[in-house]
Amino acid sequence: MKQRLKQLLIQSLEVLIDNNILESIPENIRIDHSKDKIQGDFASNIAMLLSKQAQCHSKVLAQKIKANFPDSVDVEKIEIVGPGFINFFMSQSSNALVVEDIIKQGGNYGLSNIGMGQRVLLEFVSANPTGPLHVGHGRGVAYGAAIAHLLRAVGFKVDCEYYVNDAGRQMDILAISVYLRYVETKQFPDNGYKGDYIFDIAKKISGVKKLDIFTNTCKDTSEWKVQKNSIDKEKYIDDLIANCKSQLGSDYRKVFDFAINSILSDIKIDLADFGVEYYQWFSEQSLVDSGLSKEIVKKLQDLGYIYEKGGALWFRTTDFGDDLDRVVVRDNGIHTYFSYDIAYHFGKFERGYDRIINIWGADHHGYIARVKASIKALNYNPDKLEILLVQFVNLFRGGKKVSMSTRSGSFITLKELREEVGNDAARFFYILHKSTQHMDFNLDLAKSKSNENPVFYIQYAYVRICSVLKQGNPVMVDIDLLVLNNELEILLIKELNRYKDILQSSALNYEPHVLACYLRKLAGYFHSYYNNSEFLVDDDKLRNSRLLLITAVQQILANGLNLLGISTPNSM
């Protein structure tokens, strides 16, 4: 309908060109769904855009566009409001066509090829494998999965990737935490990982002892020449790591790999159970093993962007808009996390994707400038990389905030959340609000079977339609959609007309919450319709038309929920 309206608007503008009022027509003519029903079905600001060219006030130009607008059975009325907005009121017959279109296209309704097959690499979650995924990670999981589905729905080819941070100091802290629990020492550092899962991994090591996980004799940590220093906790844990590496030799790597693989295996299972799949799990350690990190640092040195200071190598990111230069190799010769990140993103660009999207936690905001700086320094277009931020999640139970800390082991895992509220509620609650807004996750509401629970409210609308259709299906040969003329039917039809635009907007702007809110609104209109109407009436034409309408509503609810990773139960 928007395309048809655009064609009619162009015809009107062509008349004004013939009358020397306008010189040309812009390529992009914007026509939007009206936000308020009193403003009609669609609105355009074309008169304000062309008023300078027409050398007259925008409201005057709008009146001229209206005067020359072709007669059409699709347009019932045109109004000029404000400084020159043109509001279009569509006829009931043209609006109702959407019902038949939805029925004919079914699950394909709303899909498009706007993306034209462009290849997208979408990286999301990428949580350090130092512990299980928790409720904070869950928001990035649900958001990333929804973005992938939405982009595919509008014609992009999306590969999802998880960047496994399996190298560096945090992994050593994980390994030493597991080992110290394994030998049951009392020398456990304050800043080690303390969760129950660390004990679980240590027990697993004990369980495979017969399989000779260790080739050397395990050393009693009391022999280690490490003095606990309450002032410098970081030095203490680093000394523990150094001693563990020295005493265990090759066995240290076995502990290291066993710990990481145990956690990573659980993460993969957790994500799969949440309905999220990845095209690739990319290992940070592979950048070390392949030498790519060293190669990229050397490349930046050759380009003149690296300098030495205090024994360390610094990257001149300030040359590219960053507020500070950044260390890529420490004075001890160890590469920083940033150096690996540069190599990782270099590899991403080398793979030839049209778009590269990273979904990061909001606490990584300050990291954006330095990553973009490295991309520009390596002669790639930094605008090709889009970084989407996800804000923190506060968990509430019984009206009280649940405190969480990964290092101390005091947190609610994503698995525990899913088991408590279900996958559907978890996915929907996570994407119901804009990703850059802080989120309060109300556990009690997510579990409730009430209209206040948005996912229950939408699924209940779907179930109600299933119940009605079990009693009678529409007969396509005896239908007249013009009989659907009460206020609620008109509201439903107009809302169905908005679905394609909502889907496109949600995908291109990376805003699944827009689709989620739309589905809640559509469900609300249906519930009102259900409570105020009869469907299985004696009048065949009215009955079949109403059943066809709610079948279309059911299809759109199914299409939208499917894109958000939410199920459509037939009964509740």
Sequence and secondary structure as in RCSB ss.txt:
>XXXX:A:sequence
MKQRLKQLLIQSLEVLIDNNILESIPENIRIDHSKDKIQGDFASNIAMLLSKQAQCHSKVLAQKIKANFPDSVDV
EKIEIVGPGFINFFMSQSSNALVVEDIIKQGGNYGLSNIGMGQRVLLEFVSANPTGPLHVGHGRGVAYGAAIAHL
LRAVGFKVDCEYYVNDAGRQMDILAISVYLRYVETKQFPDNGYKGDYIFDIAKKISGVKKLDIFTNTCKDTSEWK
VQKNSIDKEKYIDDLIANCKSQLGSDYRKVFDFAINSILSDIKIDLADFGVEYYQWFSEQSLVDSGLSKEIVKKL
QDLGYIYEKGGALWFRTTDFGDDLDRVVVRDNGIHTYFSYDIAYHFGKFERGYDRIINIWGADHHGYIARVKASI
KALNYNPDKLEILLVQFVNLFRGGKKVSMSTRSGSFITLKELREEVGNDAARFFYILHKSTQHMDFNLDLAKSKS
NENPVFYIQYAYVRICSVLKQGNPVMVDIDLLVLNNELEILLIKELNRYKDILQSSALNYEPHVLACYLRKLAGY
FHSYYNNSEFLVDDDKLRNSRLLLITAVQQILANGLNLLGISTPNSM
>XXXX:A:secstr
 HHHHHHHHHHHHHHHHHTTS S   S   EEE SSGGG SEEE HHHHHHHHHTS HHHHHHHHHHT    TTE
EEEEEETTTEEEEEE HHHHHHHHHHHHHHGGGTT   TTTT EEEEE     TTS  BHHHHHHHHHHHHHHHH
HHHTT EEEEEEEE  SSHHHHHHHHHHHHHHTT S   TTS  SHHHHHHHHHHHHTGGGTS SS    GGGS 
    SS HHHHHHHHHHHHHHHHTHHHHHHHHHHHHHHHHHHHHHHHHTT   SEEEETHHHHHTTHHHHHHHHH
HHTT EEEETTEEEE GGGGT SS EEEE TTS B HHHHHHHHHHHHHHTT SEEEEEEEGGGGGGHHHHHHHH
HHTTS GGGEEEEEE  EEEEETTEEE  BTTTTB  BHHHHHHHH HHHHHHHHHSS TTS EEEEHHHHH  S
TTSHHHHHHHHHHHHHHHHHH    TTS  GGG  SHHHHHHHHHHHTHHHHHHHHHHTT HHHHHHHHHHHHHH
HHHHHHH  SS S HHHHHHHHHHHHHHHHHHHHHHHHTT    S  
